[in-house]
Every structure is written in structure tokens, then in C-alpha cells.
């Protein structure tokens, strides 16, 4: 049972770690009145790179 959902749990943990790194460890990205723009841009660019990697790889 656990082995069936393990990849999804690991993917969630990796996504949470990316969020922590971008939002907390890179403080310049979260300064200003639009603090989530950098985080959203990072997430979209990461998704784009993964799609390109799968499609072209």
C-alpha cells in the first residue's frame, strides 16, 4: 500500500523543499510588495523545464 503512493509522497516532499528554498533561503526574491511573483515564476520555469526534458529527452 505504501509503496504505491511513495513516489507521490516523495514528489510532494521535493515540491515543499523547493518552496522553502525559494521563499525562505533566497530573501531577495521575497522582498517588496509582490513577494509571491518570484516564487510563482520559479515554479513555472521549473515545470517548463521538466516538460521540455520529458518531451525532448
One Martini backbone bead per residue (centre of mass of N, CA, C, O) as a GRO file, in nm:
protein
   57
    1UNK     BB    1   0.060   0.061  -0.024
    2UNK     BB    2   0.302   0.257   0.019
    3UNK     BB    3   0.449   0.199  -0.257
    4UNK     BB    4   0.226   0.339  -0.436
    5UNK     BB    5   0.266   0.645  -0.286
    6UNK     BB    6   0.570   0.722  -0.271
    7UNK     BB    7   0.618   0.910  -0.521
    8UNK     BB    8   0.413   1.129  -0.425
    9UNK     BB    9   0.549   1.194  -0.156
   10UNK     BB   10   0.824   1.277  -0.278
   11UNK     BB   11   0.716   1.503  -0.460
   12UNK     BB   12   0.602   1.674  -0.231
   13UNK     BB   13   0.869   1.710  -0.077
   14UNK     BB   14   1.018   1.850  -0.310
   15UNK     BB   15   0.823   2.089  -0.339
   16UNK     BB   16   0.855   2.193  -0.049
   17UNK     BB   17   1.161   2.245  -0.073
   18UNK     BB   18   1.151   2.451  -0.298
   19UNK     BB   19   0.981   2.655  -0.145
   20UNK     BB   20   1.175   2.703   0.090
   21UNK     BB   21   1.416   2.799  -0.074
   22UNK     BB   22   1.277   3.038  -0.223
   23UNK     BB   23   1.130   3.187   0.027
   24UNK     BB   24   1.374   3.171   0.260
   25UNK     BB   25   1.680   3.151   0.124
   26UNK     BB   26   1.573   3.390  -0.081
   27UNK     BB   27   1.511   3.706   0.018
   28UNK     BB   28   1.511   3.883  -0.243
   29UNK     BB   29   1.253   3.745  -0.371
   30UNK     BB   30   1.056   3.836  -0.104
   31UNK     BB   31   1.065   4.128  -0.166
   32UNK     BB   32   0.812   4.336  -0.131
   33UNK     BB   33   0.477   4.354  -0.242
   34UNK     BB   34   0.548   4.105  -0.459
   35UNK     BB   35   0.646   3.810  -0.320
   36UNK     BB   36   0.519   3.573  -0.527
   37UNK     BB   37   0.642   3.611  -0.812
   38UNK     BB   38   0.911   3.454  -0.788
   39UNK     BB   39   0.788   3.182  -0.706
   40UNK     BB   40   0.607   3.141  -0.954
   41UNK     BB   41   0.831   3.164  -1.167
   42UNK     BB   42   0.996   2.924  -1.067
   43UNK     BB   43   0.775   2.708  -1.097
   44UNK     BB   44   0.719   2.747  -1.402
   45UNK     BB   45   1.011   2.696  -1.499
   46UNK     BB   46   1.033   2.411  -1.385
   47UNK     BB   47   0.799   2.288  -1.541
   48UNK     BB   48   0.907   2.352  -1.821
   49UNK     BB   49   1.170   2.185  -1.796
   50UNK     BB   50   1.027   1.912  -1.748
   51UNK     BB   51   0.868   1.903  -2.011
   52UNK     BB   52   1.113   1.925  -2.200
   53UNK     BB   53   1.260   1.675  -2.096
   54UNK     BB   54   1.037   1.471  -2.172
   55UNK     BB   55   0.985   1.553  -2.473
   56UNK     BB   56   1.314   1.556  -2.565
   57UNK     BB   57   1.458   1.305  -2.395
   0.00000   0.00000   0.00000
